[in-house]
Amino acid sequence: MPPRQNSRRTAAFILAKWLVTKEFPSSMLPDSPDRAFIQDLVYTAIRRLRPLRLVLGELVSKWPKGEMEALLYIGAAQILYMDEVPDFAAVNETVEAAKACENPSIARVVNGVLRNLLRRRDEFAALIAASPFAVRESIPTELANRWTIRFGADVAENLAKWHNEPAETYLAYSDGRFEKLPRGKRVDEADGFAEGAFIVQDPGTRLAIDLLDPKPGEAVLDACAAPGGKTAQIAWRGATVTACEVNPKRRRRLEANLARLGLAGKVTVINELALSGNSPYQKVLVDAPCSNTGVLRRRPDARWNWTKDKLAMLVKLQSQILDVAAKLVAPGGRLVYSTCSNEPEENTEQIAAFLQRYPEFALVETKESIPVETGYDGAFAAALTRAN
């Protein structure tokens, strides 16, 4: 049985804040013994937002806001999607959490709605099952339509289902191994954490590192380095690494990870893209900011940030970063561009446009991880060489 210590109250607070601010939910999770359960509550509610809204819309006469809205999402998520939570706990503990609210009527409403949901669960399960897959699997309709056009209806739906499962955690080691962390085990409890033996990285990241193929002694620039997973993999292969991160908060996280890994003295961290002395780099990695559609399992909130306008903004930013990076690649050197997206505009189309602008570069190879095919995060990587 999941821990009881005010977990649902904490989860509802995080969810209520996210609904207003869209702040990263992961940054609001507490460092407490019940962190894993709180994360499960929050992430399940965010993943399943569309069907939860559909069902709750049938149960309330006026759509709630604030604490009440968050508590109803948390309660309904347990009843409909968290089979490991007993029904009595889902209702009783969520109502207990609601009693901490200043308005005493919130607990009464939450109790009534959740008990009604329990009584009508089969009816609502049928309602969800009969909905379009974008609603049923809880992704934006426009994104569902894009995937259907690209992959076909069956693969698109399976991809959405894949992204609704809790993410596996993988540990990347200096010898190139990736090992799955047992579910429920904290990263800092794994053997070798304090010694810096590994960093958290999905095997999908291998695409970019393998195409970059860093060698001992090579001068390599990691142009968008935080949180440092790919930086570490490059350094572990013996390259001389310069890691750039322009965001101060993310740069501090990068530096903390490098320190734990024992790489702080082996990697030069900079805050703007520039030449290494007066010499360009033999290899440059641009792990670009992207729409994250390949990692919606890991970043369930990212699906609700997805719009065509934001995609266009990201494509423009990626292009600008590539323009700067192109000037930092030595003649005969290699540029690797990667994303954790499966959207063509950010991947193959971005590379095609780059090659139009920079004819001195030639495409060597592209690789893509489609989660339903690989079982890993979605990712894309392209290797290009600059003429001598």
Order of alpha helices (4+ residues) and beta strands (2+ residues): alpha-alpha-alpha-alpha-alpha-alpha-alpha-alpha-alpha-alpha-beta-beta-beta-alpha-beta-alpha-beta-alpha-beta-beta-alpha-beta-alpha-beta-alpha-beta
